[in-house]
Amino acid sequence: MKISDLFRKKEVTLSFEVFPPKTDIAYEEVEKAAAEIAALGPDFMSVTYGAGGGTSRNTAKIAAGLQDKYGVNVIAHLTCASSTKDTVKTMIRQYRDMGIENIMALRGDIPKEGRVCFDYDHATELIYEIKSMDDSFCIGGACYPEGHVECERQSEDLVHLKEKVDAGCDFLTTQMFFDNSILYAFLYRIREMGIEVPVLPGIMPITNKKQVARSVALSGSTVPQKMKVMVDRFADDPEKLKEAGIIYACDQIIDLISNGVTHIHVYSMNKPEVAAGIMKNIATIIK
Ligand SMILES: Cc1cc2nc3c(=O)[nH]c(=O)nc-3n(C[C@H](O)[C@H](O)[C@H](O)COP(=O)(O)OP(=O)(O)OC[C@H]3O[C@@H](n4cnc5c(N)ncnc54)[C@H](O)[C@@H]3O)c2cc1C
């Protein structure tokens, strides 16, 4: 089902994300984790895309498998900054041929060692490419409540976000954030600019200490004192930190839903036990 249709049918939704294996050896392990997450009955699942090698090859395979074997709605990610037009068009055709109806259209990070391919500069160009090949896909795009790391001024980032939505994004999913007031301020600004598509808050349950530093380094997300204290308190006891991290994420989710932000995306990171912890706490709320 197209995710845009799902949003019209159901007021509150919960989705989980998985990432495909980098190598074929790890494929079975990831497939098993994805199947366990699918068994929890999320409204849809997203499958991320790496810039090359196994990750990109396996995105379509994992996504189609989830859809065909477990009947879960899926969205397959696709990045463009490190790909030629030929590769991107082949992937779009492959998604279509495998019955995938939803694509998360992304630029992808620019490799540290520099770009090798210059066919696409921004996600907006990928959206135009998808639309020109098959206008029936439902398209998602990324957004950044605290601004994208490369953009010096958030106002400029928002202008580009508007261009991306105008190109044909049916909905947006946010980068992780740990303080809901950041999302509410962002929503206020984009709605004022006329961006009206659904925005899915991306919730990242923090379940180990290293994850905080890694996530912040990659995304630039602000870590509130409340989270710092939690991670510090339970840093030496992984089980306690996992439980606390799940509850922190659920607290964010309940506050979001209470305030009318009702399509929730969880970065479940191939961890069925984390997805199950979230689901257990809010199963009745998302029905
Ligand atoms: C929900 C979500 C899912 C993700 N999934 C993946 C994944 O599966 N695989 C992966 O590799 N990465 C993924 N990422 C990371 C993403 O690829 C990076 O954050 C990347 O740096 C930006 O991608 P984008 O699609 O937001 O790019 P864009 O929308 O192209 O924006 C990138 C930067 O370019 C600027 N910009 C946009 N248009 C213009 C313009 N016309 N002129 C000048 N500047 C412009 C923007 O302001 C921004 O600073 C994901 C991120 C999110 C939030």
The ligand as a Gaussian input file, in Angstrom:
#p B3LYP/6-31G(d) Opt

LIG

0 1
 C       14.806000       9.966000       7.455000
 C       16.203000       9.801000       6.946000
 C       16.558000       8.639000       6.257000
 C       17.866000       8.474000       5.770000
 N       18.193000       7.306000       5.121000
 C       19.440000       7.159000       4.588000
 C       19.779000       5.983000       3.844000
 O       18.990000       5.054000       3.681000
 N       21.037000       5.908000       3.331000
 C       21.950000       6.919000       3.474000
 O       23.084000       6.798000       2.969000
 N       21.658000       8.051000       4.175000
 C       20.423000       8.198000       4.724000
 N       20.106000       9.345000       5.417000
 C       21.120000      10.393000       5.585000
 C       21.102000      11.415000       4.406000
 O       21.490000      10.772000       3.216000
 C       22.061000      12.548000       4.743000
 O       21.572000      13.291000       5.820000
 C       22.467000      13.440000       3.581000
 O       23.588000      14.234000       4.004000
 C       21.393000      14.399000       3.095000
 O       20.418000      13.738000       2.393000
 P       19.071000      14.519000       1.942000
 O       18.291000      13.591000       1.135000
 O       18.437000      15.164000       3.116000
 O       19.742000      15.641000       1.009000
 P       19.209000      16.999000       0.383000
 O       17.763000      17.186000       0.549000
 O       19.761000      17.017000      -1.003000
 O       19.945000      18.084000       1.282000
 C       21.352000      18.004000       1.535000
 C       21.927000      19.395000       1.766000
 O       21.881000      20.122000       0.541000
 C       21.178000      21.347000       0.706000
 N       20.469000      21.610000      -0.545000
 C       19.369000      20.971000      -1.027000
 N       19.036000      21.458000      -2.227000
 C       19.932000      22.444000      -2.515000
 C       20.126000      23.336000      -3.618000
 N       19.314000      23.333000      -4.667000
 N       21.172000      24.207000      -3.583000
 C       22.027000      24.224000      -2.531000
 N       21.891000      23.401000      -1.446000
 C       20.865000      22.538000      -1.449000
 C       20.264000      21.126000       1.910000
 O       19.929000      22.335000       2.549000
 C       21.143000      20.225000       2.782000
 O       22.079000      21.001000       3.499000
 C       18.821000       9.517000       5.950000
 C       18.466000      10.677000       6.662000
 C       17.176000      10.820000       7.160000
 C       16.818000      12.065000       7.935000

